[in-house]
Amino acid sequence: MTHLHTPCPQILGRRTLLQAAAAGAAGLAVPVWAQSVWPAKPVTLVVPFPAGGGTDAFARPMSAQFARLTEKQLIIDNKGGAGGTLGAGIAAKAAPDGYTLFMGAVHHTIAPSMYPKLDYDLERDFVPLIMVASVPQVLVVNPKKVPAANFAEFLAFVRKNPGRLNYGSAGGGTSHHLAGELFKLQTNTFLTHIPYRGAGPALQDLIAGNVDMMFDGLGSSAAHIKGGRIKALMVSGTKRNPAFPDVPCSTELGLPEYTVSTWYGIWAPKGTPADLQGRAVEEIRRACQTDEAKATWANQGADFPNLAGAQFDGFIKSELAKWSKVVKASGAKLD
């Protein structure tokens, strides 16, 4: 006859504790391991504008370098519409697991002053990671539609023909739109605003002659300026851009306060673990500092600001305040 021996309660309790401790350790080991090898799978980068715009001009080269360095894809997911706010709303609701990031721009610090109601809050729903590019705004025209060889001739024509010229933008409330409103304020001129669903479509219509001009980020216009499809009359800021040394800056043209830049940055959904934020910043920084990326940035007249974490957050707060004042002063409204 076989006898079964039941362990005493003390042994059973000790064994249960050891098993529980082992299980707990095993449970902890999985997230720690998963986080240490980020990215362990492809990462989605929500770009809130259609393909072909200024955001894409930096997102796609950065994506290529990210993939080369990490051996994991950075998938560009273009979600255009509503001046970049549609895609921002989608990204804000993404799982905070480090595998969905958001590439926003200066437009997203303008939007709170322009849109009466947004389904996201830039400061509440996102964590700022790193600013990846900054380019000055450039005034570009279709040379077949605008009879001006230089800025002086352009300004004279606009003043003689108020409202005759129109300018395309990436949408109401974007930096393209507000750059035009600021220009009108400072030059006492009138131009008609034509909003698009992103800078890419607006730029294509400018090239095609369906709109006359545009206040664009130099990054997306650069190749078309060099190709002669559009003409640059002025670059914003206090100095000429090294990529386009023949284009005068706004300060030398008598508009010292016309300083508008288009910048692009990466955010993560609020709640993304701090260590994953750090890994993302590290890998994005590495991608932007490769020789290939540096050449692309320089070719588009852009800088890599490398503002991360608290520094980037402080910059965002200053931009929110700045654009709020511009919107109020200009009386700009959504079309």
FIBA-137231 format. One record per residue: residue in one letter; x, y, z of N, C-alpha, C in turn. Coordinates in steps of 0.2 Angstrom, whole numbers, padded with zeros to 4 digits, always signed. Example, Ala and Ser with C-alpha at 12.3 -4.5 7.8 and 13.67 -1.06 7.14 Angstrom:
residues 2
a+0066-0028+0039+0062-0022+0039+0066-0016+0039 s+0064-0011+0035+0068-0005+0036+0064+0000+0039 
end
This chain:
residues 335
m+0004-0006+0000+0000+0000+0000+0004+0006+0000 t+0003+0011-0005+0007+0017-0005+0004+0022-0001 h+0009+0025+0003+0007+0031+0008+0009+0038+0005 l+0005+0042+0005+0006+0049+0003+0008+0053+0009 h+0014+0057+0008+0016+0061+0013+0014+0069+0012 t+0011+0072+0016+0009+0079+0015+0014+0083+0019 p+0017+0088+0015+0022+0092+0018+0019+0096+0024 c+0023+0098+0029+0020+0101+0035+0018+0108+0033 p+0014+0112+0036+0012+0119+0034+0018+0124+0033 q+0023+0123+0038+0028+0127+0037+0032+0127+0031 i+0033+0120+0029+0037+0119+0023+0033+0121+0017 l+0026+0120+0017+0022+0122+0012+0022+0130+0011 g+0021+0133+0017+0021+0141+0016+0028+0143+0013 r+0034+0140+0015+0040+0143+0013+0041+0142+0005 r+0038+0136+0003+0039+0134-0004+0034+0139-0008 t+0028+0140-0005+0024+0145-0009+0027+0152-0010 l+0030+0154-0004+0033+0160-0005+0039+0161-0010 l+0043+0155-0010+0048+0155-0015+0046+0155-0022 q+0040+0151-0023+0037+0150-0030+0034+0157-0032 a+0031+0161-0027+0028+0167-0028+0034+0172-0030 a+0039+0172-0026+0045+0176-0028+0048+0175-0034 a+0049+0169-0036+0051+0167-0043+0047+0169-0048 a+0040+0168-0047+0036+0171-0052+0036+0178-0053 g+0036+0182-0047+0037+0189-0048+0043+0191-0051 a+0048+0188-0050+0055+0190-0053+0054+0189-0061 a+0051+0183-0063+0050+0182-0070+0046+0187-0073 g+0040+0189-0069+0036+0194-0072+0039+0200-0073 l+0044+0202-0068+0047+0209-0069+0053+0208-0075 a+0055+0202-0076+0061+0202-0081+0059+0203-0088 v+0052+0202-0089+0050+0203-0096+0050+0210-0098 p+0047+0214-0094+0047+0221-0096+0054+0224-0096 v+0058+0223-0091+0065+0226-0091+0068+0224-0097 w+0068+0217-0099+0071+0215-0105+0069+0218-0112 a+0062+0219-0112+0059+0222-0118+0061+0229-0118 q+0061+0233-0113+0063+0240-0113+0070+0241-0115 s+0074+0236-0113+0082+0237-0114+0084+0236-0121 v+0079+0233-0125+0081+0232-0132+0077+0236-0137 w+0073+0241-0134+0069+0245-0139+0074+0249-0144 p+0071+0248-0150+0065+0245-0153+0066+0238-0154 a+0061+0234-0152+0061+0227-0153+0057+0225-0159 k+0053+0230-0161+0049+0229-0167+0048+0236-0171 p+0045+0237-0177+0044+0243-0180+0041+0248-0176 v+0043+0255-0177+0040+0260-0173+0036+0264-0178 t+0030+0266-0176+0026+0270-0181+0027+0278-0179 l+0028+0282-0184+0029+0289-0183+0023+0293-0186 v+0018+0295-0183+0012+0299-0185+0014+0306-0188 v+0014+0307-0194+0015+0313-0197+0009+0316-0199 p+0007+0322-0196+0000+0324-0197-0001+0329-0203 f+0002+0328-0208+0002+0331-0214+0002+0326-0220 p+0000+0328-0226+0000+0323-0232+0008+0322-0234 a+0009+0317-0238+0016+0316-0240+0018+0322-0245 g+0024+0323-0245+0027+0328-0249+0028+0335-0246 g+0026+0336-0240+0026+0343-0237+0033+0343-0233 g+0033+0349-0229+0040+0350-0226+0041+0345-0220 t+0036+0343-0217+0037+0338-0212+0040+0331-0215 d+0038+0329-0220+0040+0323-0224+0047+0324-0226 a+0049+0330-0228+0056+0332-0230+0061+0330-0225 f+0059+0330-0218+0064+0328-0213+0062+0321-0210 a+0056+0319-0210+0054+0313-0207+0056+0307-0211 r+0056+0307-0218+0058+0302-0222+0066+0300-0222 p+0070+0305-0222+0077+0304-0222+0079+0302-0215 m+0076+0305-0209+0077+0303-0203+0075+0295-0202 s+0069+0293-0205+0067+0286-0204+0072+0282-0207 a+0075+0284-0213+0079+0279-0216+0086+0278-0212 q+0088+0283-0209+0094+0283-0205+0092+0279-0198 f+0086+0280-0195+0084+0276-0190+0084+0269-0191 a+0081+0267-0197+0081+0260-0199+0088+0257-0200 r+0092+0261-0203+0099+0258-0204+0103+0257-0197 l+0102+0261-0192+0106+0261-0186+0103+0256-0181 t+0096+0255-0181+0093+0251-0176+0090+0244-0179 e+0091+0244-0186+0088+0238-0189+0081+0237-0188 k+0077+0242-0186+0070+0242-0186+0067+0248-0189 q+0061+0247-0193+0058+0252-0197+0055+0257-0192 l+0056+0264-0195+0052+0269-0192+0047+0271-0198 i+0041+0268-0197+0035+0268-0202+0032+0275-0202 i+0032+0279-0207+0029+0285-0208+0021+0284-0209 d+0017+0287-0205+0010+0286-0206+0007+0293-0207 n+0006+0295-0213+0003+0302-0214-0004+0302-0213 k-0006+0307-0208-0013+0308-0207-0015+0315-0207 g-0015+0318-0213-0016+0325-0215-0023+0327-0213 g-0024+0334-0212-0031+0337-0211-0031+0342-0206 a-0035+0347-0206-0037+0352-0201-0030+0355-0198 g-0026+0357-0203-0020+0360-0201-0015+0356-0196 g-0015+0350-0197-0011+0346-0193-0014+0343-0187 t-0020+0346-0185-0023+0344-0179-0027+0337-0179 l-0029+0335-0185-0032+0328-0185-0027+0323-0183 g-0021+0323-0186-0016+0318-0185-0014+0318-0177 a-0014+0324-0175-0011+0325-0168-0017+0322-0163 g-0023+0323-0165-0028+0320-0161-0028+0312-0161 i-0026+0309-0167-0025+0302-0167-0019+0300-0163 a-0014+0303-0164-0007+0301-0160-0008+0302-0153 a-0012+0307-0150-0013+0308-0143-0017+0302-0140 k-0021+0298-0144-0024+0292-0141-0021+0286-0142 a-0015+0286-0145-0011+0280-0146-0008+0277-0139 a-0007+0270-0139-0005+0267-0133+0002+0270-0132 p+0003+0271-0125+0010+0274-0123+0015+0269-0122 d+0016+0265-0127+0021+0259-0126+0028+0260-0130 g+0029+0266-0132+0035+0268-0136+0035+0266-0143 y+0030+0263-0145+0030+0261-0152+0025+0265-0157 t+0023+0271-0154+0019+0276-0158+0022+0283-0156 l+0025+0286-0161+0028+0293-0159+0024+0298-0164 f+0025+0304-0162+0021+0309-0166+0026+0315-0168 m+0026+0316-0175+0031+0322-0177+0026+0328-0178 g+0026+0332-0174+0023+0339-0174+0027+0344-0177 a+0025+0350-0177+0028+0356-0179+0026+0362-0176 v+0029+0368-0178+0027+0374-0176+0019+0375-0176 h+0016+0373-0181+0009+0373-0182+0005+0371-0176 h+0008+0366-0172+0004+0364-0166+0005+0368-0160 t+0009+0373-0160+0009+0378-0155+0005+0384-0157 i+0003+0385-0163-0002+0390-0166-0009+0387-0165 a-0010+0381-0166-0017+0378-0166-0021+0380-0160 p-0019+0380-0154-0023+0381-0148-0026+0388-0148 s-0023+0393-0152-0025+0400-0152-0030+0401-0158 m-0030+0396-0163-0034+0396-0169-0040+0392-0169 y-0040+0386-0166-0046+0382-0166-0050+0383-0159 p-0056+0384-0159-0060+0385-0153-0060+0378-0149 k-0060+0373-0152-0060+0366-0148-0056+0361-0152 l-0051+0358-0148-0047+0353-0151-0048+0347-0147 d-0048+0341-0150-0049+0335-0146-0043+0332-0143 y-0038+0336-0142-0031+0334-0138-0029+0341-0135 d-0024+0340-0131-0020+0346-0128-0013+0344-0128 l-0009+0349-0132-0002+0347-0133+0002+0346-0127 e+0000+0350-0122+0004+0349-0116+0002+0344-0111 r-0005+0342-0111-0008+0337-0107-0007+0330-0110 d-0008+0330-0116-0008+0323-0119-0002+0320-0122 f+0004+0324-0122+0010+0322-0125+0016+0324-0121 v+0021+0320-0122+0028+0322-0119+0033+0324-0124 p+0035+0330-0124+0040+0332-0129+0047+0328-0128 l+0049+0325-0134+0055+0322-0134+0061+0326-0136 i+0061+0328-0143+0067+0331-0146+0065+0335-0152 m+0068+0341-0153+0067+0345-0159+0072+0343-0164 v+0070+0341-0170+0074+0338-0175+0076+0343-0181 a+0073+0348-0182+0074+0352-0187+0071+0359-0187 s+0075+0364-0189+0072+0371-0189+0074+0374-0195 v+0069+0377-0199+0071+0380-0205+0067+0387-0206 p+0070+0392-0209+0067+0399-0209+0061+0398-0214 q+0056+0402-0214+0051+0403-0219+0054+0407-0225 v+0051+0405-0230+0054+0409-0237+0048+0411-0240 l+0048+0417-0243+0042+0419-0248+0044+0417-0255 v+0040+0412-0257+0041+0410-0264+0035+0411-0268 v+0036+0413-0275+0031+0414-0280+0032+0410-0286 n+0026+0409-0289+0026+0406-0296+0028+0412-0301 p+0034+0411-0304+0037+0416-0308+0033+0418-0314 k+0028+0413-0316+0024+0415-0322+0018+0418-0320 k+0016+0418-0313+0010+0422-0311+0011+0428-0308 v+0017+0429-0305+0019+0435-0301+0024+0439-0305 p+0023+0445-0308+0027+0449-0312+0032+0453-0308 a+0037+0449-0305+0042+0453-0300+0048+0449-0300 a+0054+0453-0302+0060+0449-0302+0064+0449-0295 n+0061+0454-0291+0064+0454-0284+0059+0456-0279 f+0061+0457-0273+0056+0458-0267+0053+0465-0268 a+0057+0470-0270+0055+0477-0271+0049+0477-0276 e+0050+0474-0282+0045+0474-0287+0039+0470-0285 f+0040+0465-0281+0034+0461-0278+0030+0466-0274 l+0033+0469-0269+0030+0473-0264+0026+0479-0268 a+0029+0482-0273+0026+0487-0276+0020+0485-0280 f+0020+0479-0283+0014+0476-0286+0009+0474-0282 v+0010+0471-0276+0005+0470-0271+0001+0476-0268 r+0005+0481-0267+0002+0487-0265-0002+0491-0270 k-0001+0490-0276-0005+0493-0282-0011+0489-0283 n-0010+0482-0281-0016+0477-0283-0018+0473-0277 p-0021+0477-0272-0023+0473-0266-0028+0468-0267 g-0027+0462-0264-0031+0456-0265-0030+0452-0271 r-0026+0455-0276-0026+0451-0282-0022+0445-0282 l-0017+0445-0278-0013+0439-0277-0015+0435-0271 n-0015+0428-0272-0017+0424-0266-0011+0420-0264 y-0011+0417-0258-0006+0413-0256-0009+0406-0253 g-0005+0401-0254-0007+0394-0252-0004+0393-0245 s-0007+0389-0241-0005+0387-0235-0006+0380-0233 a-0003+0377-0228-0004+0370-0226-0011+0369-0223 g-0014+0375-0222-0021+0374-0218-0022+0380-0214 g-0028+0382-0212-0029+0387-0207-0026+0386-0201 g-0022+0391-0198-0019+0390-0192-0012+0387-0192 t-0010+0386-0198-0003+0383-0198+0002+0389-0199 s+0009+0388-0198+0014+0393-0198+0013+0397-0205 h+0012+0393-0211+0011+0396-0217+0006+0401-0217 h+0000+0400-0214-0005+0405-0214-0003+0411-0210 l-0001+0409-0204+0001+0415-0199+0007+0419-0202 a+0012+0416-0205+0017+0420-0208+0014+0425-0213 g+0009+0423-0217+0006+0427-0222+0002+0433-0218 e-0001+0431-0213-0005+0436-0209+0000+0441-0206 l+0006+0439-0203+0011+0443-0200+0014+0448-0206 f+0015+0445-0212+0018+0449-0217+0013+0454-0219 k+0007+0453-0220+0001+0458-0221+0001+0464-0216 l+0002+0462-0210+0002+0467-0204+0008+0471-0205 q+0014+0468-0206+0020+0472-0206+0021+0476-0212 t+0018+0474-0218+0019+0478-0224+0013+0482-0226 n+0007+0482-0222+0001+0485-0224-0001+0483-0231 t-0002+0477-0232-0004+0474-0238-0010+0469-0237 f-0013+0468-0243-0019+0463-0243-0017+0457-0248 l-0017+0451-0245-0017+0445-0249-0022+0440-0247 t-0025+0436-0252-0030+0432-0251-0027+0425-0249 h-0030+0422-0243-0027+0416-0241-0031+0410-0244 i-0027+0405-0246-0030+0399-0249-0028+0393-0245 p-0032+0390-0240-0029+0384-0236-0030+0378-0240 y-0025+0373-0238-0025+0367-0241-0024+0362-0235 r-0025+0355-0237-0024+0350-0232-0017+0348-0232 g-0012+0353-0231-0005+0351-0230-0001+0355-0235 a+0006+0356-0233+0010+0360-0237+0011+0357-0244 g+0011+0350-0244+0013+0346-0250+0008+0348-0256 p+0001+0348-0255-0003+0350-0260-0003+0357-0262 a-0002+0361-0257-0002+0368-0258+0004+0370-0263 l+0010+0367-0261+0016+0368-0265+0015+0365-0272 q+0012+0360-0273+0011+0357-0280+0006+0362-0284 d+0001+0365-0280-0003+0370-0284+0001+0376-0285 l+0005+0378-0281+0010+0384-0283+0014+0383-0289 i+0017+0377-0289+0021+0375-0295+0017+0375-0301 a+0010+0372-0301+0006+0372-0306+0003+0378-0308 g+0004+0383-0304+0001+0390-0306-0006+0391-0303 n-0009+0387-0299-0016+0387-0297-0016+0392-0291 v-0010+0393-0287-0010+0399-0282-0004+0403-0284 d-0003+0409-0282+0002+0414-0284+0008+0413-0280 m+0007+0412-0274+0013+0413-0269+0012+0408-0263 m+0017+0408-0259+0017+0404-0253+0022+0406-0248 f+0021+0406-0241+0025+0407-0236+0027+0400-0234 d+0032+0397-0236+0034+0390-0235+0040+0389-0231 g+0040+0384-0227+0047+0382-0224+0052+0380-0230 l+0058+0383-0229+0063+0382-0234+0064+0375-0236 g+0063+0370-0231+0065+0363-0232+0061+0360-0237 s+0054+0362-0238+0050+0359-0243+0051+0362-0250 s+0053+0369-0250+0053+0373-0256+0060+0372-0259 a+0065+0370-0255+0072+0371-0258+0073+0368-0264 a+0071+0361-0265+0072+0358-0272+0069+0361-0278 h+0063+0364-0276+0059+0368-0282+0062+0374-0283 i+0065+0378-0278+0068+0384-0280+0075+0383-0284 k+0078+0378-0282+0084+0376-0286+0083+0374-0293 g+0077+0370-0294+0075+0368-0300+0072+0373-0304 g+0071+0379-0302+0068+0385-0305+0060+0385-0306 r+0057+0380-0303+0050+0380-0303+0046+0385-0299 i+0049+0387-0294+0047+0393-0290+0053+0398-0289 k+0051+0404-0287+0056+0409-0286+0056+0411-0279 a+0062+0411-0275+0062+0414-0268+0064+0421-0269 l+0059+0425-0265+0061+0433-0265+0063+0435-0258 m+0062+0431-0253+0064+0433-0246+0064+0427-0242 v+0070+0427-0237+0070+0422-0232+0069+0426-0225 s+0066+0423-0221+0064+0426-0214+0071+0426-0210 g+0071+0431-0206+0077+0431-0201+0082+0437-0202 t+0087+0436-0198+0092+0442-0198+0098+0441-0203 k+0098+0435-0206+0104+0433-0210+0102+0429-0216 r+0106+0429-0222+0104+0425-0227+0106+0418-0226 n+0102+0413-0229+0103+0406-0228+0109+0404-0232 p+0114+0400-0229+0119+0397-0233+0118+0393-0239 a+0112+0390-0239+0110+0386-0245+0107+0390-0250 f+0105+0396-0249+0103+0401-0254+0106+0408-0253 p+0112+0409-0254+0115+0415-0252+0113+0421-0256 d+0110+0420-0262+0107+0425-0266+0100+0428-0264 v+0097+0425-0259+0090+0427-0257+0091+0431-0251 p+0089+0438-0252+0090+0442-0246+0085+0440-0240 c+0088+0442-0234+0084+0441-0228+0079+0446-0226 s+0074+0445-0222+0069+0450-0221+0072+0456-0217 t+0077+0456-0213+0080+0461-0210+0083+0466-0215 e+0087+0464-0220+0090+0468-0224+0085+0471-0229 l+0079+0468-0229+0073+0471-0234+0069+0476-0230 g+0071+0478-0224+0067+0482-0220+0061+0480-0216 l+0062+0473-0214+0057+0470-0210+0060+0466-0205 p+0063+0470-0200+0067+0467-0195+0064+0462-0190 e+0057+0463-0189+0053+0459-0184+0050+0453-0188 y+0051+0453-0194+0048+0447-0198+0052+0441-0197 t+0052+0438-0191+0056+0432-0190+0052+0426-0189 v+0051+0422-0194+0047+0416-0193+0051+0410-0195 s+0051+0405-0191+0054+0399-0193+0049+0393-0192 t+0050+0388-0197+0046+0382-0196+0051+0376-0193 w+0049+0374-0187+0053+0369-0184+0048+0362-0183 y+0052+0357-0182+0049+0350-0182+0051+0347-0176 g+0047+0343-0172+0049+0340-0166+0046+0333-0165 i+0048+0329-0161+0045+0322-0159+0042+0322-0152 w+0036+0320-0152+0033+0319-0145+0031+0312-0145 a+0030+0310-0138+0027+0303-0137+0020+0304-0133 p+0016+0299-0134+0009+0300-0130+0011+0300-0122 k+0007+0304-0119+0008+0305-0112+0007+0298-0108 g+0012+0296-0104+0011+0290-0101+0017+0285-0103 t+0020+0287-0109+0026+0283-0111+0031+0282-0106 p+0033+0276-0104+0038+0276-0098+0045+0280-0100 a+0047+0283-0094+0053+0287-0095+0059+0284-0098 d+0060+0277-0097+0066+0274-0100+0065+0274-0108 l+0059+0272-0110+0058+0272-0117+0058+0279-0120 q+0056+0284-0117+0057+0291-0119+0065+0292-0121 g+0069+0290-0116+0076+0291-0116+0079+0287-0122 r+0077+0281-0123+0079+0277-0129+0077+0280-0135 a+0071+0283-0136+0069+0286-0142+0073+0292-0143 v+0074+0296-0138+0078+0302-0139+0085+0300-0142 e+0088+0295-0139+0095+0293-0141+0095+0291-0148 e+0090+0287-0150+0090+0284-0157+0089+0289-0162 i+0084+0294-0160+0082+0299-0165+0088+0304-0166 r+0091+0305-0160+0097+0310-0161+0103+0307-0165 r+0104+0300-0164+0109+0297-0168+0107+0297-0175 a+0101+0296-0177+0099+0296-0184+0100+0303-0187 c+0098+0308-0183+0099+0315-0186+0106+0318-0186 q+0111+0314-0183+0118+0316-0183+0122+0312-0188 t+0119+0308-0192+0123+0304-0197+0125+0309-0202 d+0130+0307-0206+0133+0311-0211+0128+0312-0216 e+0124+0307-0218+0119+0307-0223+0113+0312-0221 a+0111+0312-0215+0106+0317-0212+0108+0324-0212 k+0115+0325-0210+0117+0332-0210+0118+0335-0217 a+0119+0331-0222+0119+0333-0229+0112+0335-0231 t+0108+0331-0229+0101+0332-0231+0098+0339-0228 w+0099+0340-0221+0097+0346-0218+0101+0352-0221 a+0107+0351-0222+0111+0357-0225+0108+0359-0232 n+0106+0354-0236+0104+0355-0243+0097+0359-0242 q+0094+0358-0237+0087+0361-0236+0087+0368-0232 g+0093+0370-0230+0094+0376-0227+0092+0375-0219 a+0092+0369-0217+0090+0368-0210+0095+0367-0205 d+0094+0368-0199+0098+0366-0193+0095+0360-0189 f+0099+0357-0185+0097+0352-0181+0098+0355-0174 p+0092+0357-0171+0093+0361-0164+0095+0357-0158 n+0093+0350-0159+0095+0345-0153+0093+0348-0146 l+0087+0351-0146+0083+0352-0140+0079+0346-0138 a+0081+0344-0132+0077+0338-0129+0075+0339-0122 g+0069+0335-0121+0067+0335-0114+0064+0342-0111 a+0067+0344-0106+0065+0350-0102+0066+0356-0107 q+0072+0356-0111+0073+0362-0115+0068+0362-0120 f+0066+0357-0123+0061+0357-0129+0055+0359-0126 d+0053+0357-0120+0047+0358-0117+0046+0366-0115 g+0052+0369-0113+0052+0376-0112+0051+0380-0118 f+0054+0378-0124+0054+0381-0130+0046+0381-0133 i+0043+0375-0132+0036+0374-0134+0032+0379-0130 k+0033+0380-0124+0029+0385-0120+0030+0392-0122 s+0036+0394-0124+0037+0400-0127+0034+0402-0134 e+0034+0396-0138+0030+0397-0144+0023+0397-0144 l+0020+0394-0139+0013+0394-0138+0011+0402-0136 a+0015+0405-0132+0014+0412-0130+0015+0417-0136 k+0020+0415-0139+0022+0420-0145+0016+0420-0150 w+0014+0414-0152+0009+0413-0158+0002+0416-0155 s+0001+0415-0149-0006+0418-0146-0006+0425-0147 k-0001+0429-0146+0000+0436-0147-0001+0438-0154 v+0002+0434-0159+0002+0435-0166-0006+0434-0169 v-0009+0429-0166-0016+0428-0168-0020+0433-0166 k-0020+0436-0160-0024+0441-0158-0023+0448-0161 a-0016+0449-0163-0014+0455-0166-0017+0456-0173 s-0016+0450-0177-0018+0450-0184-0026+0449-0185 g-0029+0446-0180-0036+0445-0181-0037+0439-0185 a-0032+0435-0186-0033+0429-0190-0038+0424-0188 k-0042+0422-0193-0047+0417-0192-0047+0411-0197 l-0050+0406-0195-0050+0400-0199-0054+0401-0205 d-0052+0399-0211-0056+0400-0217-0061+0395-0218 
end
